[in-house]
Amino acid sequence: MDFITGETLCVDKPLGWTSFDVVKRLRGALLHRLHRKKMKVGHAGTLDPLATGVMIVVTGRSTKLIEQLQAGVKEYVATIRLGATTPSFDLETEIDATYPTDHIDLALIESVLPQFRGRIEQVPPAFSACKVDGHRAYKMARKGHEVELKPKVLVIDEIEILSFDPATHDLTLRIVCSKGTYIRALARDIGKALSSGGHLTALRRTRVGDITAEGCMTVDEAVNLIRTTPIEMPDTEESLSTDNAIITNKEEKD
């Protein structure tokens, strides 16, 4: 493998890890294996620490492909707890309000989901990497500041009910969508459409483009590959002239 000219590593991000954690771990292994101090490593599509699944890591000159890779259609399996909301729309923050759920059944859920298919507008969560007056929204939100974000246009190709538990009001969905979709915001909006509330309790990205979770390595497997695979060296040292930086995109908390 030629990590300097560029390689793509498909990793199944573990629960509790940030996307930065994954990049840092693989980058450290690469620098150690290649005996150098500088190297570009990036990823195509951030996953929240509370999410798992497909994460595409690119090295060397392949970092130029980040925009192209993250443009791929994404598939998620998401579990939404109906009847309660949190400021972050997931488990990062505590429940701030509860709502009636006795009226919610499978038929009602099936009747509201069509409004979330196709081309829609979505207001990103305050706890996101979107910028407001040059500042990250999540940093402002964590300090208790009011954050107002403009709606963004996105496309949801498919949204399918996998299960619904009337006892816990946990709704599990399979969602196929465009880049930039905030599944946490979708949980919020579905809760509102059901005249209740909702927040995300589990999220797994199962596909990005043609790359599926089944085809991904664990972080440890990726590190072992870096440590043991035969290494090819490029003809030039162009990559050494780059900044010692970790490149990421800003699609924080899909």
N, C-alpha and C positions, 0 to 999 in steps of 0.2 A: 504494500500500500504506500501511496505517496501523499502524506498528510500536508506537506508544504504546498505542492501543486494543488491539492484539494481533495478531500474525502467527505462523504456524508455518512454519519452514524445515526441510526434510528434507535432511540432509547425509550424505554417505558419508565416515565418519571415516577419515582416513589411518592407515597403520601407523606406530607410534611416537608418535603424538599422544595426550595424555590428553584425556578429555572436557572437562576444564577448559580445555585449550588451545583447543579449538574454540569454546567459549562465549566465552572471552576475546577471540579474534580477531574474532568476529562482533559482540560487544558494542563493541569498539573502533571498528569500522567504523560502527556505528550512532551512537555518541556523536559521532563526527566529522561524519557526514552531518547529524545533527539539531542540531548545535551546542549540546550540553548535557552536563552532568556526571553526571546521574543517570538510570538506566534499569534496569528489571528484565529480566534475560535468564536463562533456565534451560533445562534439558534433561530429557527423560523417559527415563531409563535409561542409566546409566553403562556405557561400554565401556572395557575394559582397554587400556593403550597398545599391547599386542601384538595387539589385535583390530582389525578393520576393519568397515565396514558401516553400517547404518542408525542414524542418531542424529537424534532429533527435538529441534530447538531452538525455544523459544517466547519471545516478547517481550511486554513490557507486561503488560496484564491477562490475557493468555492464559496466563501462568504459573500461573494458578489451575486450569488444565486438566491440570497435570502428572500428578497422581494418576490421572486418567481415561485419559490417553494411555499411561502406562507400564503400565497394566493390560492392554493389548492382548497377545494371544498373540504369542510371538516365535519366529522360525525362524533356525536357525544351520547353517552348514556347518563342522564341526570335524574336525581331523586329530589323532589320538592316536598317539603313539609307544609301542608296547607293549614291555615288557621292562625298563623303567627308570622310576624315580620322581624327583621333585624336591620340596623342601619346599613350594614354592608351587604345585605341580601343573602348572606350565607352564615356559616358558623364562626366567622372571624370575630363577630360581635354578639353581645347578648340580645335576647328577645326584648323588643321595646314595645310591642303591642300584640294583643290577641284578638281574634275575630270569630264570628259564628261559623260553624262548619256543618251543622245538622242538615242543612239544605243541599249539601254537595253529594252528588252520586256520580256514577260512571256516565250516565246519560247526559248530565249537565256538563261534565268535563268534555265529552265528545262534541257537544254543541258549541263550545266556545273555542276549541282549538283551531278550527278553520280560519279564524281571524288572524292567526299567527303564521299562516302559511303564505308563501309568496314574498313579494316586495313589501317591506314594512318599515316604519320608522321606530327607532328605539332610543330612549334617553339612557346614556351610559350611567353606571352607578357612580355615586360620589366617591366611593372607595375604588378608584381606578386610576390608571396612569395618564388619563386625559389631562391636558393642560388648561388652566384657567389663569389668564394674565401672567403667563410664564411660569406658573407653579403647578406641580403635580396635584391633581384633585385629591388623591388619597392622603397626601401629607396635610392638606388643609382640613379634610374631614376628620382625621385623627386628632387634630387640635381643637375640634369642636366648631370650626368655621362653617358657615352656610356655603354650600357649593351648588351653583346652577350650571348645568351642562345642556348644550343644544342637542336635539335629536339627530341621529344619524340613520341614513338609509342602508338597509341590509336585506339579504335574501335568505329566507328559510325554505329550503326545498322540500323537506319532509319533517313531520313531527308526529310521532306514533306513540300510543300508550302501550307500555310494556306491562305495567301492573298498577293497581290502585288498591290500597288497604283502607277500607272504611273505618277500621278501628283506630288507626294512627293518623289517617288522612295523608299517608305518604303516597305520592304520585311519581312513578318512574316513567320517563320518556326517552325515546330515541330521537335525536334531533340531527338533521343534516342541514348545514348552513354555510353561509359565506364567511370569509374572514371578517374580524371586527365585531362578531356577534358576542354579546355578553350573556351567557346562560343565566347568570345571577339576576340580570335585569329581566330576562324572560320569566324567571320564577316569580319575580315581583309582579309583572304584568298579568301573568296567568292568574295569580291570586286575586288581583283586582277584578279581572274579568269574571271571576267566580263569586263576586261580591263578598270576598273574604281577604285573606292575606296569604303570603307564601314566601318561603326562603329556601335556598339550596342547602341540602344536607350531604350530598355526595355528587361528585362529577368525575367522569372518566372520558377522556378523548380516545375514541376507538379507531379513528382514521383521519389522516391528512392526505388528500389526493389519493394516490394508489397505495400509500403506506398504511398498514393496519397494525394494531397493537400486537397481534399474533406474530408479526414479523419483526418486532422490536427486541432489542437486547435489554437486560437489566443493566444498571450502572456498573455493577461489578463485572459483568461479562464484557462490557465495552472497555473498561479499564484493562482487563485481561487481554483483550484483543490488541490494544495499543502496546501492551508490554511484550507480547509474544509474536505478533505477526511480522513477517519479513518486511523490512523498510526499504523503499526506493527513495533516492535523493534526486531532486530536480537538477537540471543543468546549470541553473542560475541561482543566485542567492537573493533574488528580488524580494522575497517575503521577509528577509531579515531587516529590511529598511523600513518596515511598517511600525507603527506605534505599538507598544506593549499593551494592547487594549483587548477587552472582551466586547465583542459586538453583539448587540441584541436588538430585536425589534421592540416596538412599544405597544404591542397588542396585549397589554397586561390583563390577567384574569379573564381568559376567554369565557 
